[in-house]
Amino acid sequence: MEAWIVRINANAADLKRVIGSVVDYTLDMDLTWDWPCGVAYYGVSRAFEVTGEEACLERMAAWCDEYIEAGLPVWTVNACAMGHMLLTLYEQTKEQKYLDLILSKVDYLQHKALRFGDRVLQHTVSAKNDFPEQCWADTLFMAGYFMLRVGVMLGEKPLIEDALHQFYWHINYLQDEDTGLWYHGYNNLTKDHMSGIYWGRANAWAAYTMSRAAKGLPEGYLYPPMMHIWSSLRDQLAALKKLQKDDGLWGTVLDYPPSYGEVSATAGIAAAMVTQGNPLHAKYVQKALDGVLANITDRGRVLNVSGGTAVMNDINGYLGIDKKWAQGWGQGLALALLTAVLENQERNAE
């Protein structure tokens, strides 16, 4: 995938200031070792990678070390999202304790996590069999993209292939080929998409991780599943751009116009557009960036982020999810967008 520059009207110094405030708010949140923190600290890690701000790294390391001493929970698919932060800590410090935790999460995903069908990861949020033979788009961020990053870092081709295998099957199960949009979940026992809702954040998980996978795998064209990912992402973003609201946000239910605009989904989708790099997406990214920035307070709190959402029974279930509180995934996905735009602006200035 070529690294095109998307022309966006954004000041680098202003972006860095907002990134700093979002990072500070995020690190002050009382998060635990689970997926909300995993997404949040992924965003903080991206902030470190793009700005070089050492305080991001230092505070994450201090939090992680304190948690290791206090005791870590059992692994689940969702809890493996914490691996993204661990990758950054290990790459920067080369401390064995971080690599040991990374490898422990990989071992869980490859040998202990529940799978179904053609070795597709079942989505789990606890030590129980939460959702028998269900795959959710969320898994691509929490586990699939994490495994891919580890495989690339360690040069482990089998791990890369397993990660791409997850992308391949999640695309097959969850993307509607006619619309290009993604369903939230698939139930292999009933062979359906349950309520069949095109949920905004599910589409963000898919679009963002596919865009990063397409960018982050050296010689990706040598892996057949990557062609699947490129085409899936192309068709998904083509569909999503038509559903953007006038204020730049995407609805929590994408194809239902009265649906409220949801900031975490918007940030993830727009970050995918920047990362994919189609120059004709610039106007959609600009609207989304303006919409997201309008929902970040001076203290760095990201507003209008929907709460944790299972595959709900109907559209009213999705529309009824509260969006009052700051959430780790909202903070992290906002940082994913802001850092992607900052990188883009810096390339544009070269």
PyMOL commands that set and color helices and strands:
alter all, ss='L'
color gray80, all
select helices_A, chain A and resi 12-28+35-51+54-70+78-93+96-112+138-154+157-174+200-216+220-222+224-243+263-276+279-293+315-319+328-349
alter helices_A, ss='H'
color red, helices_A
select strands_A, chain A and resi 115-116+120-121+134-136+185-187+250-251+261-262
alter strands_A, ss='S'
color yellow, strands_A
deselect
rebuild
show_as cartoon
